[in-house]
Amino acid sequence: MTSSPVSRRAARAVGTLLLAASLSVTVTGSAPASSMLGMDLEMLSASADRILVGKVEKTESRFLSQTRKYIVTDVTVVSERQLLGASASSRVVIRQLGGTVGKLGQRVFGEASYRVGERVLVFAVKRQGVFYTLGMQQGVLHIHADERGVARIRSVPLKAELLGPASVVSEQGRKLEDVISRVRSLVARRARR
C-alpha cells in the first residue's frame, strides 16, 4: 500500500517537529512552546500505523539510555476497540518525550499527556520500532462520560501553536461513537487506495 503525498508530508512534518522539540528540551531544559502542523481526523487517520480506543494501564519514565540523558515516558494502553492495527485487549506501548526520573523532570510543550486509568482514542505512528503519538498532543483524544453517561471527546487545551487550517480541536465535545464512525470511514477509504 502506498501512502498519499499528504500523509507522507504530514508524517515528515511531525517527525521534524518531534526532533526539534526533543532538541529544544535537550539544549535548554525546557521549551516555552512548540509549533506543529495542525492535523484533523482525516490527516491523523491517513498517517497512523495504529488507531485504538483504550485505557491507560501504566506510565513509566526513564532515561533513554545510560549515555543519553533524555527522559522518555512509555505509556501502556490496553486496547478496548481497534480501529487500525491493534486487536482488542492487546497492549500498545506509546513513547512520549519528557517525564520525571527522581528529582529531574523534562517537559516538551505540545507533547501528548496520559493519565493512568483514563480512556483515550489514540493515533500512533511507528518509528524505529517504537510507537509515538501522531501529531504529538493532537494524536490522543481524551474520553469522558457526560452527565448522561455518553462517552464524549474531552476538551484539553493545546499547548502548542498549530500551523495551517487543519485541527482535531473541532472534535472536542463530540460523541465518541460519532468520532469512531468517522475514523472507520476514513480508514476504509485509506484501504481502498
Beta strands, then each sheet from edge to edge (+ up, - down):
strand 1: 34-37
strand 2: 50-63
strand 3: 71-84
strand 4: 91-97
strand 5: 99-101
strand 6: 104-106
strand 7: 119-127
strand 8: 130-133
strand 9: 140-145
strand 10: 151-153
strand 11: 160-163
sheet 1: 1+ 11+
sheet 2: 10+ 9- 7+ 2- 3+ 4- 8-
sheet 3: 5+ 6-
end
